Amino acid sequence: MTYFISDTHFYHKNIIKYCNRPFTSIEEMNSVLINNWNRVVSHEDIIYVIGDFMMGGKTEFIDLIFRLHGNIKFILGSHDKVLQKLNLLELKKNLLYKDRLDRIDIFQDRIVEIYIQKQHITLCHYAMRVWPKSHYNSWLLYGHSHNRLPDWGKSYDVGVDSNNFTPISFNKIKSIMGKKDNNFNFINKRR
């Protein structure tokens, strides 16, 4: 199974206030986010984190990746300084980290295109009005807006503030997209 999530903001105290999250501390928020993640994501699943994973440094990052299930693929957001600086190859030399870090990827591109079940999906931390292959009704999965943007074609906010602080599966997104309007620039090939 493949899952998506954005804007977890682990260890970010001010996000609780900024987004009116229902937590009294970063410890409570981190605990709920980790429990929700591990409740739905297995060790074998793939999960794309579409930006703003955490605040903090290498120690906090390593703590989190050992506690979270899945093969984690990171796309950089606006608060991912530790991911930008992290040298996975260097960390993998430490045998304590190697097995877990082999299941981690960090994309350096800010826009990533993937296919799942022949569905073209663009992943970007930021919402866009058009994206690669949007004229073919491709999907855009994004974060950053914390559930504050109106619906726009086949795009969807996978941020935790939009999804009960839980990763969302490809199958659930497929169901949601099936009910959404076509992209405004959709070229219907059947005409």
N, C-alpha and C positions, 0 to 999 in steps of 0.2 A: 504494500500500500504506500501511497505517496501523500504526504501532508504538507501544509503551508502554514506559516505563521510570520508575524512581523510585530515590531514595537513591544517586545517583552520588557525592555528597559530594566533588566535585572540590575540590582544594586543602585538604582536611580531614585533617591528619596523624593526629589521634587516632582517626579512624574505622577505621584499619588495625588498631589494637590492640583497640578496642571490639568490633569485629565479626570479629576474627581473620581479616582479609583476607590473602591470600597475597602481599603486596607488602612490599618492604623500604623504600620511600620513597613520598612523594606523587607524585614525578615518574614513577616506575614505574606507580603506580596510575592516574594521569591518562593516561599513554600507552596502557595496556591498555584503559581505558574508551573513549578516543577511537578507537582502532583497531577495537575490537569494534563500536562504534556505526557507524562509517563503512563497515565491512565488510558490514553488513546494510541500512543506511538509505541510500537514494539522495538526490540533491538534490531530487527531485520528491516524495518521500514526506512524509507527515505523521507527526510523532512527538510524543506527549503525554508531558511530563515531570511526573510526579505527586508533586512535592515533593522538597525537600532536594537541589537541583541542585548547589550549590557553597557554599564559604566564600570569603571574599575580597570584593573591591570591583569597581567598574566596569571597571577595567583587565583583571582576570582574566575577567570576564564577556564583554567584547568579544573577548578572545583566544579564548575557548572557542567563541563563536557563529560566529566566522570559520573555525574548524577543524572544526566538526561539520556533517554533512550534514542536509538535511531542512528542512521547514517546522515550526519548533519551537513548541509550545503549552505554556506553563508554568502549572501549578496550584501554588499556594503550599503549602509545607510548613512545618516548624518551624525550618529553617535557611536561609530564603530572604530574609534581610534586604535584600540588594542588589536583589533583584527587587521588593521592596515599595517601595524608595526610587527605583528607576530610572524616569526619565521618558523613555519611548520616543519620544514626540513631539519632545522637545527633542533627543535623540540623532539622530533622523532628519534634522534640519536640517543635520547634518554630512554632506556628500556622500560622504565616505569610508565612512560607515556605512549610508547610506540603503538601498542595494539589499539588503544582508543583513538589516537590521532590518525591512524590509518583509515578511520571511518569519518574523517572530517575533510571538507574541501572549502576553500575560501576563494571565491571568484574575484578577480581584480577588476573585471568589467562591471559597470554600474547597471547595464541592461543585459539580461541573460535570456536567451531564447531556448526553450525546450519543447519536446513533443512527448505527450503521454496519450496512448491509445489513438494515435494519428491526430490528436488535437494540438495545434500550435498554441503555445502559451508564452507570453512575454512576462518576465519577472523584473520589476524595478521598484525600488523603495518609494519612488515618487509617482503619483498619478499623472497620466498623460491623456490628452484628448485624442491623439492618434498614436499608434505604435506599430511595430513591424507586423505586416500582414493584417492590420485591422480592417482593410478593405475586403478581406476574405472572411471576416467575422472571427478572427483570432481573438484570444482572450488576453487581458492584462490583469495580472495580480500585483497589488501594490500595498503599501502601508503609509506611514508618515502622517496621515491626516486624522488619525484617531477617531474614526467614525463621524467625521464632520463634513464629508463631501456628499453631494447628491449623486444618485445613480447616473451612470453614463455608459450606455451600450453594454458590451460584453466585458466590462471591467468589474473588479471586486476588491474591496479592502479586506485583506487577510489579517489585519492587525488584531491584537488581543482585545482591544476596546470594542471591536465590532463583533467578536465571536466568543463572548463569555469567557475570555482569558484562556482559550483552549485552541490548539492547532485544529485546522479544518482539512478534511480529506479531499482528495481529488474527486471522489464520487459525489460528495456533498456539493462541491463547487459545480460539478457537471449538472447536477439537478437545479441549482440556482441559475446557472447560465441558460439552461433550457427555457426558463420563464422570463428572461430579460429581453428587451428590445434588441434588434440588430444594431450593429455599429452604424453610426450615421453615414459613414462612407462605404458601407457594404455594397459590393458589386455582385448582384445576383447573376450567377453564371447561366441560369436557366432561361433568361430573357431571350 
